[in-house]
Amino acid sequence: MTEPVTDTGRETRLIPIGDRMLVVRQLTDTQMVHLLRHSKILQADGVDRATKMDSVERIFRILHTVVVQREDKDYLDEQEESGQVELKDLMPFVTAFSAEPEKPKARRGRPPRVQR
């Protein structure tokens, strides 16, 4: 049997979680849509507790799929289960790839010297 392909060609970043840097790949557009849908469910009034808990579980599942290395996934599970990492701590998984690169600052030269 062949090994599963782990290189998806998606960009990766190092994200600090606790005392460790995790290698995380960029979420796909489809994953982003599902995260948005489940976050809206969590914020909605009139949604029963079971549905909200299901949405939390699905959000965690989606965010865990972008962690590249097995050791990092195990570490993340341990940190979450011990209460050291919360859902809000995983937001850099989403936002790290949306920031635009900083543009170089324009430098202006001195104005021309007026001859008198």
C-alpha positions, -999 to +999 in steps of 0.1 A: +000+000+000+013+035-008+018+062+018-007+090+018+004+123+002+010+149+029+024+177+007-007+195-006+012+224-021-004+248+004+016+274+021+027+267+057+036+290+086+050+285+121+024+294+147+033+297+184+011+276+207+022+273+243+059+268+243+061+253+209+060+264+172+035+244+152+038+240+114+004+248+100-008+247+064-032+273+050-069+265+052-087+258+020-116+280+009-141+252+017-127+249+052-130+286+057-167+285+046-174+257+071-156+275+099-176+306+092-209+286+091-201+270+125-190+302+141-223+318+131-241+288+147-222+295+179-232+331+179-269+326+170-297+328+195-322+301+196-298+273+187-299+244+210-269+234+231-263+201+214-260+219+180-236+244+194-215+217+209-214+199+176-203+231+159-174+235+185-163+199+178-164+205+140-144+237+144-117+219+163-117+191+138-112+215+109-084+234+127-066+202+136-065+191+099-041+220+091-015+209+116+012+193+095+033+172+119+020+143+140+040+153+170+024+188+168-011+173+166-004+152+197+010+182+216-020+203+206-044+176+219-025+174+252-026+212+256-063+214+248-072+186+271-052+200+300-069+234+295-037+252+284-051+260+250-085+273+241-103+278+209-094+315+208-057+305+209-061+287+176-073+318+157-038+324+143-044+292+123-069+313+104-055+348+105-018+340+098-024+336+061-048+366+056-024+393+065-010+412+035+027+414+034+040+448+046+048+472+018+081+490+019+078+525+031+083+552+005+113+573+011+112+608-001+144+626-010+152+662+000+133+689-019+155+706-045+176+733-031+165+768-043+193+789-056+191+825-046 
